[in-house]
Amino acid sequence: MASATRTDRRPSMTRTLWDSSVGKKTIMAVSGLIMLGYLVVHMIGNLKIFFGSGEFNHYAHWLRTMGEPFLHYEWALWIVRLVLVAAVALHATSAYQLSRRDIRARPSKYVHRKPRASYATRTMRWGGIILALFIVWHILDLTTGNVHSGGFQAGHPYQNVVDTFSTWYGDVIYIVAMLALGLHVQHGFWSAAQTLGAGNATRDRVLKTLANALALVLTAGFISVPVAVMTGVVS
């Protein structure tokens, strides 16, 4: 009887949500918006480099002391990091599983081709892979210093950034990744709004305009830093 009871037990709501395509899309939407919020804040922080080394280094130090004295040194920063890691993991896993599910549901090509999707839509998967690889490189370059080119200096983020963008490959890697990010945000934001029920016939134009604006601002904001170093505005 006990065995039968365990067999007949219904799956939890969490498991049901995770197993469904709608649930995975919802998880992708929510985790994507969490990462988008972080990107906006991160871009604004990066732009402090235009106010000089003192301002930029002070901002980097504040990130490690925010929440004090209630929280210990770097606790708030680690909380942010853990939330981001969880968001990235859930986003990537959901995207991969939805992709595999889509492939299994369409084992052969359509006889009649559908209208071509936008460039951003068609490159979402490759863009995600590019961004995942970039995140690993970015952490190893400017957080741990393992692949840093100019002799990594802990506690001197301004100089570390200048060192990175003083190399041609540092600029290329970063700019390509930010272009991929812009395309990802452009399509991802609109898709998230649709998944969460924010879109309708009257709001679609506004949402698409907002998605384009966010993508443009984030791409331009992030790319402005390596361009400033290359042109000598920041040195």
N, C-alpha and C positions, 0 to 999 in steps of 0.2 A: 504493500500500500504506500509506504513511504517513497519507494522508487517511482511509483506511478504519479504521486503528488509532485515530485521534483520534475518529472517529464512534462506534466501538464502545466507547470508554472509559466505564467505569461512573462515575456521579456519586460524589463523595466522601461519606463518612458524615455530615459536617456539612451538606452540601447535601440529602441524603436526609432528615435530621432536620428541617431547616428547611422542606422542602416538604410534610411530612406533617402532618396535623391533630394527631396525638398529639404530634409534636415541638413544634408551636407552642403547644399547651396546656402542655407541660412547661416551655417557655421562659417562658410567662406565669406559671406557678406559681413558678418559681425567682426570676424578676425581681420578682414581687410580694412574695415573702418577704424579699428583700433590702430593698425599700422599706419593708416593715412593720417590720423591725428598725431602720431609720433613724428611722421615725416614733416608735417607742417612746423611743429615745434623745433625739430632738429634743423630744418632749413633756416628758421629765424635765428637760432643759436649760431649756426655757421656764418651768417652774415655779420656777426660781431667782429669777424676778422678784419673788416674794413675800418674798424675803430682803433686798430693797433694791437700790439702784442699784450699790453697790460690788460686791456678790456677782455680780450679773448681768453687769456690765461685765467683771469679772475672768474669768468663765466664757467670754464672747465672745472675750476676749484669748487665753485658754488654747487655744481652738479653732485659733488661728492659730500658736501656738507648740508644739503637741503634736508629739512626735517629735524635738524639738531635744535635743541638738545633732546627732544622727544625720541628721536631715532639716533642710533650710533652712526659713526662715520661710514659713508657709502651704503648704508642700509637702504635708503630710499632709491638710490641708483640701482642697486641689485634687485629691488622689487620691480622697478621698471624693466630691467633686463629680463627677469623671469617671465613677466607678463608678455613681453615681446617674443621671447622664445616660444612660449605656449601658443601665441597667436600665429607665428610663422609655421610652427609644426602642424597645427590644426588646419591652417590655410593650405599648406602644401599637400598634406595627406588627403584632404577632401578633394582638392583639384586633381590629384593623381587617381583617386578611386573613381571620381566622376568621369574622368577621361577613359579609364579602362572599361567602365560600365557602358559608356557611349560607343566604344569600339566593339564590344561584344554584342550590342544591340543592332549594329550595322555591319555585319560580316562581309558584305559586298557593296561595291560602289553603286550609287543611284544611277538608274538608266538615264533619267533626266536630271541634269545638274541644277542645283539650287543657285539663286543669284549669289554672286561672290560677296562674302562678308567684308567688312572694313579691314584695313591693314592692321589696326590694333587688335581686332578680334582674331584674325588669322595668326598673329604672332604672340598671343597670350601665353601659350605653353613655352615657346622658346624664350620669351621675355622673362617668364618665371624662373627658368633654368639659369639664364644670364644673371638675374638678380641674386639668386641663391649662391652662385659662385662668387659674385662680387661681395656679398656680405662676409663670406669667409675671408676673402682677400683683404677687405677693409678692416676687419678686426685684427688680422695678423699684421697689418701695416701700421695702423694708428692707435690700436688699443694695447696689443701685446708687444709690438715692435719686431716680431720674428722675421718679417720680410721687408722691413723698412730700409730705405736706400741710403739715408744720410747719417746713420748713427743715431738710433732712437734715444730721445732724452725724456725720461719719465718726468712728468710735471711741467713739461714745456710743449704743450700741444701746438702753439703758434708756429714754433720752429719746425716741428714734425710735419705739419701741414705744408709749410713752404718747401721742405725737403722733398716730400712726395710729389708735389706738382712742379718741381724743378726738373723732373725726369720726363722724357717723352712718353714712356710706357705708362707711368702713373697717370698722366693726363688722358691718354687714350682709353685706358681701362675705366677711369672714372666717367668720362664723357659718354662712352658707349653705354655704360650701365645706367646713366641718368636719362639718356634717350629712351632706353628700354623701360625705365621707370615711368616716364611720361606717357608712353603708349599704354602701359599696364594700368596706370591711374585713370587714363581717359576712358577706357572700356570698363575697368573694374568698378569705378564709382557708380556709373550708370547702371551696371548689372546689379550691384548691391542694392541700389534704390528700388529696382524692379523686384528683386527677391523679397525685400522687406515690405513691399506694398506701398512704397512712397510714390511710385510712378503711375500715371494714367494719361489718357489722351491729351489732357490740357497741360499737364506738368512735364511731359516728355521733353519739350523744347527747352524749358528752363533747366531741367536736369542735365541735358546734353550740353547746354551752354556752360553750366557750372562745372561739369566734368572737364570740358575743354579748357576752361579758365584755370582750374586746379592743376591740370597737367602742365599747362604752359608756365604758370607761376613757379611750380616746384622744379621743373626742368631748368628754367632760366635761373632761378635762385641758387640751385646746387652748382650748375655749370659756371656761374659767375665767379666762384672761388678759384678753380684752376685757371680760368681765363685771366683773372686778376694777377695771379702769380706769374703766368707766362708773359704778360705784358708789363710786369714790373710795378703795377699799381700796389700790390702787396709783396713785400720782400723782407 
